[in-house]
């Protein structure tokens, strides 16, 4: 086997190992998530828990909209308001 063929085989093996590792991570994460969901469904306060989760999500949504949807005032507008306030405070 030539060195080029060995290098190609090494890269193929690395790719297969990488894909297998990612698949194993996904399966274990999914398994953990499913067991968590099963545990939550067995709780007696599921309705209250769901209402609290909805409330928390709505609060997060409000924060995101406040952060990104509100347009700050223009810089020159702020300076003009400060100048007007200063003039009126000086009596002029």
GUMAR-640392 format. One record per atom (N, C-alpha, C): residue in three letters; x, y, z. Coordinates in steps of 0.1 Angstrom, whole numbers, padded with zeros to 4 digits, always signed. Layout:
! residues N
ALAXYZ
...
END
This chain:
! residues 92
UNK+0008-0012+0000
UNK+0000+0000+0000
UNK+0009+0012+0000
UNK+0006+0022-0008
UNK+0014+0034-0009
UNK+0011+0043+0002
UNK+0019+0053+0004
UNK+0017+0063+0015
UNK+0005+0071+0013
UNK+0002+0074+0000
UNK-0010+0082-0003
UNK-0023+0074+0001
UNK-0023+0061-0002
UNK-0034+0052+0001
UNK-0036+0051+0016
UNK-0025+0050+0024
UNK-0025+0050+0038
UNK-0031+0063+0044
UNK-0027+0074+0038
UNK-0032+0087+0043
UNK-0047+0088+0040
UNK-0051+0084+0028
UNK-0065+0084+0025
UNK-0073+0075+0034
UNK-0068+0063+0037
UNK-0075+0054+0047
UNK-0075+0061+0060
UNK-0065+0067+0065
UNK-0065+0074+0078
UNK-0075+0085+0078
UNK-0077+0093+0068
UNK-0087+0103+0067
UNK-0101+0098+0067
UNK-0103+0087+0060
UNK-0116+0080+0060
UNK-0119+0075+0073
UNK-0110+0069+0080
UNK-0112+0064+0093
UNK-0115+0075+0103
UNK-0108+0086+0102
UNK-0111+0097+0111
UNK-0125+0103+0109
UNK-0129+0104+0096
UNK-0142+0108+0093
UNK-0153+0099+0099
UNK-0151+0086+0097
UNK-0161+0076+0103
UNK-0161+0078+0118
UNK-0150+0079+0124
UNK-0149+0080+0139
UNK-0156+0093+0144
UNK-0154+0103+0136
UNK-0160+0116+0140
UNK-0175+0115+0139
UNK-0180+0110+0128
UNK-0194+0108+0126
UNK-0200+0099+0137
UNK-0194+0088+0140
UNK-0198+0079+0150
UNK-0199+0086+0164
UNK-0189+0094+0167
UNK-0189+0102+0179
UNK-0200+0112+0180
UNK-0203+0119+0170
UNK-0213+0129+0169
UNK-0227+0121+0171
UNK-0229+0110+0164
UNK-0241+0102+0165
UNK-0243+0097+0179
UNK-0233+0092+0186
UNK-0234+0088+0199
UNK-0238+0099+0209
UNK-0231+0111+0207
UNK-0235+0122+0215
UNK-0249+0126+0213
UNK-0254+0126+0201
UNK-0268+0130+0198
UNK-0278+0120+0205
UNK-0275+0107+0204
UNK-0283+0097+0210
UNK-0284+0098+0225
UNK-0272+0100+0231
UNK-0272+0101+0246
UNK-0279+0114+0250
UNK-0277+0125+0243
UNK-0284+0137+0246
UNK-0299+0136+0245
UNK-0303+0129+0234
UNK-0318+0127+0232
UNK-0323+0118+0243
UNK-0316+0107+0247
UNK-0320+0099+0258
UNK-0322+0106+0271
UNK-0312+0115+0274
UNK-0313+0123+0286
UNK-0325+0132+0286
UNK-0328+0138+0274
UNK-0339+0147+0273
UNK-0352+0140+0275
UNK-0353+0128+0269
UNK-0365+0120+0270
UNK-0368+0116+0284
UNK-0357+0112+0291
UNK-0359+0108+0305
UNK-0364+0120+0314
UNK-0358+0132+0311
UNK-0363+0144+0318
UNK-0377+0147+0315
UNK-0381+0145+0303
UNK-0395+0148+0299
UNK-0404+0138+0306
UNK-0401+0125+0306
UNK-0409+0115+0313
UNK-0410+0118+0328
UNK-0399+0123+0334
UNK-0399+0127+0348
UNK-0409+0138+0351
UNK-0409+0148+0341
UNK-0417+0159+0343
UNK-0432+0156+0341
UNK-0435+0146+0332
UNK-0449+0142+0330
UNK-0454+0134+0342
UNK-0446+0128+0350
UNK-0450+0121+0361
UNK-0453+0130+0373
UNK-0449+0142+0373
UNK-0451+0151+0384
UNK-0466+0154+0385
UNK-0470+0157+0398
UNK-0484+0160+0400
UNK-0487+0175+0397
UNK-0477+0183+0397
UNK-0479+0198+0394
UNK-0475+0202+0380
UNK-0478+0193+0370
UNK-0474+0195+0356
UNK-0481+0207+0351
UNK-0494+0209+0354
UNK-0501+0221+0348
UNK-0495+0234+0354
UNK-0492+0234+0367
UNK-0486+0246+0373
UNK-0472+0248+0367
UNK-0464+0238+0365
UNK-0451+0239+0359
UNK-0452+0244+0345
UNK-0461+0239+0337
UNK-0463+0244+0323
UNK-0467+0259+0323
UNK-0476+0263+0332
UNK-0479+0277+0333
UNK-0468+0286+0337
UNK-0459+0281+0346
UNK-0447+0289+0350
UNK-0438+0290+0338
UNK-0436+0279+0331
UNK-0427+0279+0319
UNK-0432+0289+0309
UNK-0445+0289+0306
UNK-0451+0299+0297
UNK-0449+0313+0301
UNK-0450+0315+0314
UNK-0448+0329+0320
UNK-0433+0333+0318
UNK-0424+0324+0321
UNK-0410+0327+0319
UNK-0406+0329+0304
UNK-0412+0322+0295
UNK-0410+0324+0281
UNK-0415+0337+0276
UNK-0427+0341+0281
UNK-0432+0354+0277
UNK-0423+0365+0283
UNK-0418+0364+0295
UNK-0409+0374+0301
UNK-0397+0375+0292
UNK-0391+0364+0288
UNK-0379+0364+0280
UNK-0382+0371+0267
UNK-0394+0368+0261
UNK-0398+0374+0248
UNK-0399+0389+0249
UNK-0405+0394+0261
UNK-0406+0408+0263
UNK-0392+0414+0264
UNK-0383+0408+0271
UNK-0369+0413+0272
UNK-0362+0414+0259
UNK-0364+0404+0251
UNK-0357+0404+0237
UNK-0363+0415+0229
UNK-0376+0416+0229
UNK-0382+0427+0221
UNK-0378+0441+0226
UNK-0378+0442+0239
UNK-0373+0455+0244
UNK-0359+0458+0240
UNK-0351+0448+0240
UNK-0336+0450+0237
UNK-0334+0453+0222
UNK-0341+0446+0213
UNK-0338+0448+0199
UNK-0348+0456+0191
UNK-0360+0457+0196
UNK-0370+0464+0188
UNK-0371+0479+0191
UNK-0367+0483+0202
UNK-0367+0497+0206
UNK-0355+0505+0199
UNK-0359+0515+0192
UNK-0348+0523+0185
UNK-0344+0534+0194
UNK-0331+0535+0197
UNK-0326+0545+0206
UNK-0328+0559+0199
UNK-0329+0570+0207
UNK-0330+0583+0200
UNK-0317+0586+0193
UNK-0319+0595+0183
UNK-0307+0599+0176
UNK-0298+0607+0185
UNK-0285+0606+0183
UNK-0275+0612+0191
UNK-0276+0628+0191
UNK-0278+0633+0179
UNK-0280+0648+0178
UNK-0293+0652+0184
UNK-0303+0644+0184
UNK-0316+0647+0191
UNK-0313+0648+0206
UNK-0306+0639+0212
UNK-0303+0640+0226
UNK-0295+0652+0229
UNK-0285+0655+0221
UNK-0277+0668+0223
UNK-0286+0680+0222
UNK-0295+0680+0213
UNK-0304+0692+0212
UNK-0313+0693+0224
UNK-0318+0683+0229
UNK-0326+0683+0241
UNK-0318+0688+0253
UNK-0305+0684+0254
UNK-0297+0689+0265
UNK-0294+0704+0264
UNK-0292+0708+0252
UNK-0290+0722+0249
UNK-0302+0731+0253
UNK-0314+0726+0249
UNK-0326+0733+0252
UNK-0329+0734+0267
UNK-0326+0722+0274
UNK-0328+0722+0288
UNK-0318+0731+0295
UNK-0306+0732+0290
UNK-0296+0741+0296
UNK-0299+0755+0294
UNK-0304+0759+0282
UNK-0309+0773+0279
UNK-0320+0777+0288
UNK-0330+0768+0290
UNK-0341+0771+0298
UNK-0337+0772+0313
UNK-0327+0764+0317
UNK-0323+0765+0331
UNK-0315+0778+0333
UNK-0308+0783+0323
UNK-0300+0795+0324
UNK-0309+0808+0323
UNK-0322+0805+0319
UNK-0331+0817+0318
UNK-0331+0823+0304
UNK-0325+0817+0295
UNK-0323+0823+0282
UNK-0330+0816+0271
END
